[in-house]
Amino acid sequence: MVTGACAGVYGAKLTIVKSEGIPEASSFECDSSLERFMRHGGGPVTISVVPPTGRPAATGVRVQPNQDRRASEMADFSEWSSKQLQPHLPGELSGANRANTTIGTLLAGPGQYELLFLCEGPPAAELSVSTTAGAEVLASTQVPCDGQVFKAPVLLPAEGADLGMSPPDGVEARFAYKLVPTVQP
């Protein structure tokens, strides 16, 4: 876990440069510290906290082992979800969730879409789609969580789509989903 802090100025920038040489920067205000989870597989790392120039200021950084397993789990989930349902398609609306039973909302306009859905964890999960007003669009369907993308046509009669996702027996699962317009505007 990397913590950056500053005093004497409004804010500062925390920059982490790993062995690949790509900087990851985050600006933050000095009224609170900034904590960033960093997965480090070895190699050199440069970490700096820099205030804006022209004013005296104090900055500091602390690096310590992560004690909160949720930060590691969130980093794993973020990495997993960014790799699912590729490539990015024009006009797509996408989301990802990690839960036992959840609803994911996509702010899609009325129209014809292709739904792409993927789950991981349990053997299968229930999937349903309705408008945000509650009208059923796709009846509850059992989808295998076998690494294959489930595809279905979806006609949204009104704005907004709620995807209901529920694995059996309250088991936690990861879900990635997107709606892709079948007719481009």
FIKEKOL-558891 format. One record per residue: x, y, z of N, C-alpha, C in turn. Coordinates in steps of 0.001 Angstrom, whole numbers, plus 500000, padded with zeros to 6 digits. Each point is the difference from the previous one (the first is absolute). Layout:
% residues N
XYZXYZXYZ;...
//
This chain:
% residues 185
500863498842500000499137501158500000500911501223500000;499697500957499119500774501232499897499126501133500519;500528500787500933499280501135500557500786501265499714;499333501002499450500621501296499746499314501056500837;500771500975500475499449501085500802500734501291499658;499335501130500275500625501290499753499442501031500963;500720501120500150499571501106500853500590501286499447;499307501116500254500515501299499595499520500459498635;499364499134499250499450500343498688498629499351499867;499297500323498927498668499444499791500043498511499697;500943499577499154500046498601499606501350499610499456;500125498731499630501251499473499458499673498848499058;501039499475499368499834498882499075500882498845500449;499387498827500165500716498771500325500247499264498691;501252499653499734500347499285498775500737498723500353;499560498893499395500649498700500173500496499562498627;501291499688499912500578499502498754500597498631500298;499405498962499403500500498637500189501064499700498956;500486498770499979501108499631499118499670500162498517;498692499996499635499628500196498595500218501435499551;500155500934500959500263501396499674498771500839499724;498800499458500210498769500752499744499543500658501300;499945501347500036499586500670501236498496499875500240;499643499780501266498606499994500443499879501143500983;499306501082499611499935501200500827498592500217500532;499923500502501238498732500348500633500182501312500738;499139500971499702500030501258500739499103499861501219;500368500689501082499176499955501204500137501303500760;499024500274500862499996501208500815500687499721501322;500612501042500564500790499824501218499168499878501270;498681500165499908499199499852501216499804498540500391;500463499071499150499986498579500351501112499297499234;500386498839500481501049499243499310499375499172498877;500830499554499087499564499154498895500592498619500200;499156498969499944500486498625500086499759499317498672;501027499337499487499910499265498740500516498595500222;499222499025499548500465498620500025500942499825498822;501127499353500226500962499753498934500417498546500060;499786499293498904500474498622499899501409500071499444;500945499399500713501397500078499579500578498601499870;500343499631498771500548498678499731501510499969499968;500646501076500387501459500058499995500504501055499032;501244500344500139500603501014499145499958501365500655;500649500975499363500075501331500597498656500725499963;499774500829501009498812500839500100500451501375500471;499498501044499360500253501369500439498665500597500403;499934500545501210498772500602500503500333501415500440;499206500970499553500246501382500398498687500705500290;500058500980500904498888500896500271500547501401499780;499415500720499046500532501299499610498908501055500123;500281501104500750499036501095500083500162500919498789;499036500899499773500187500975498937501202500888500333;500644500533498997501192500823500237499613501394500466;500968500684500608499817501389500377499601500243501435;499670498966500757499624500195501407500703498974500855;500406500404501202500597499012500902498941498973500416;500398498762500029499066498929500345500768498818500552;499273499130500659500576498740500485499210498861499365;500710499004499497499348498825499427500681498754500530;499293498902499957500592498745500449499269498815499415;500679498881500033499420498764499499500381498865500942;499070499081500197500266498827500830499600498768499197;500854498996500025499729498731499329500000498920501066;498933499207500027499918498923500985499230498831499407;500203498812500544499251498835499503498497500225500172;499235499508499065498552500134500046499430499113501103;499223500586500891499352499251501073498523499745499713;499471500655498970498580499902499672499824499131498757;499523498778500171499870499083498870499005500506498962;499070500890500404499028500533499039500686500818498912;501080500710500347500723500784498992500591499077498942;500561498884500427500556499028499061498893499375499158;498870499670500622498872499423499268499456500979498969;499914501281500368499512501007499058500962500165498828;501296499962500267500983500087498915499875498790499078;499820498807500574499803498793499189498747500128499136;498899500475500603498742500138499272500119501036498889;500638501114500299500185501044498995500801499479498811;501060499256500297500825499415498937499185498983499192;499244499140500688499179498995499321498963500665499102;499254500971500541498909500598499227500509500770498788;501196500586500089500534500754498861500374499091498831;500199498708500269500408499064498947498833499229499389;498800500140500575498855499227499526499293500710498853;499306499235499191499136500495498932500707500983499072;501210499662499637500768500818499058499698499552498583;500128500776498990500448501388500026498858500953500332;500363501245500272499017501057500210499304500266498666;498672500081500013499236500201498766499334501373500011;499837500631498838499397501338499938498607500015500629;499754500985500844498693500184500617499686499084501160;500922499124500380499701499043501073499854500696501345;499185499398500840499859500380501404500368498761500791;500941500124500929500479498799500687500071500214501499;500102498883500705500128500029501441500545498684500509;500313499986501284500486498788500658499619500085501471;499711498864500592499653499918501418500630498769500609;500221500087501303500459498853500771499088499916501214;499188498963500046499027499884501089499372498616499956;499077499742500947499258498751499924498695500205499240;499245501025500274498827500371499213500058501500499818;499842500466498765500164501428499753499203500434498785;499836501305499867499387500597498816500985501008499437;500280499874498713500849500965499309499131500828499078;500115501320500087499189500891499182500848500624498906;499508499942498770500645500658498862499025501040499459;500461501214499816499144501092499552499913500025498475;499395498980499458499840499851498555498678500614499563;499997500619498833498771500536499440499162498892499395;498748500289499672499158498997499355500637499537498690;499851498721499678500549499489498750500359498533500071;500578499506498908500395498600499867501479499857500361;500309499044500874501365499775500466500328498514499966;501298499722500033500458498646500279500582500036501404;499531499100500852500519499867501356501125498981499990;501137500368500577501111499074500204500212499902501502;500084498775500511500065499765501444500973498870500281;500781500175501054500969498988500413500017499958501521;500035498802500561500092499869501453501111499021500356;500510500156501215501074499133500489499775499729501480;500242498787500418499872499625501413499164498753500156;498665500138499972499143498822500136499857499278498660;499373498824499983499786499296498734499051500751499059;499048500758500570499017500720499189499440501164500810;499283500883499307499332501121500664498710500316499258;499018500530500730498753500469499395500234501411499481;499546500272498795500113501322499390498632500425499501;499619501229500293498766500566499461500265501457499647;499201500531499083500119501405499610498608500611500015;499910501179500591498754500762499988500343501467499772;499000500793499658500237501437499931500132500508501429;500535501189500166500122500547501355498623500272500605;498965500055499150498631500154500497499391498660500404;500696498880499713499540498690500440499399499106498937;499898500453498755499436499154498936501008498927499592;499548498737499957500890498894499644500444500104498544;501317499850499787500583500041498657500564498629499640;500662499356500947500525498643499827499615499221501252;499204498952499817499563499187501136501206499352500673;499844499677501255501074499365500765500520498763499268;501311499985499778500661498955499222501175499449500786;500155498696500015501158499359500636501174500068499021;501093500668500405501169500170499137501173499249500621;500655499113499254501181499312500546501160500978500191;500714499851501090501197500809500276501218499162499621;500154499777498703501041499093499509501056500702499146;500055501328500080500978500744499212499509500386498622;498813499513499619499428500343498697499085501213500151;499996500863499005499155501192500019498580499620499588;499031500360500839498584499819499694499554501213499193;499303499763498883499511501087499151498503499851499807;499306501144500015498553499987499767499578501346499425;499039499988499058499458501269499519499094500604501068;500043501319500126499197500694501005499353501214499337;498682500130500142499280501165499508499548500809501209;500586501176500166499623500869501115498894500942499540;498799499897500579498911500878499599500090501386500640;500806500114501047500148501270500717501455500133500451;500345501174500484501378500253500407500367499234501273;501222499460500015500548499342501176499786498503500004;501057499266500363499931498540500088500556499556501345;499228499215500725500452499390501253500289498530499737;501239499587500245500387498598499853500014499371501385;499132499024500223499975499268501258500888498774499881;500941499853500928500957498892499952500010499311501349;499805498684499994499898499274501257500571498591499871;501138499741500657500516498632500020499228499172501025;500072498674499907499266499155500947500607500049501401;499159499795500986500422499818501396500811501158500565;499844501215499472500691501160500549501500500002499809;500498499206499054501436499940499716500416501306499342;501174500522500343500481501215499352500494499684498599;499724500917499079500396499825498603500474501330499436;500672499916498850500386501202499264499204500009498704;499492501184499647499184500164498808500560501132499146;500060499796498695500328501058499046498904499986498943;499560501172499577498885500074499065500086501276499174;499402499944498812499885501209499195498839499878499028;499459501146499660498981500118498969500642500709498819;499847499402498815500567500573498782498844500291499049;499851501252499559498921500300499056500170499188498718;498904499405499521500104499221498762499822500884498776;499436501184500176499881500986498925500735501244500464;501034500392499265500786501175500380499253501269499598;499986501030500878499301501258499675500701500750498885;
//
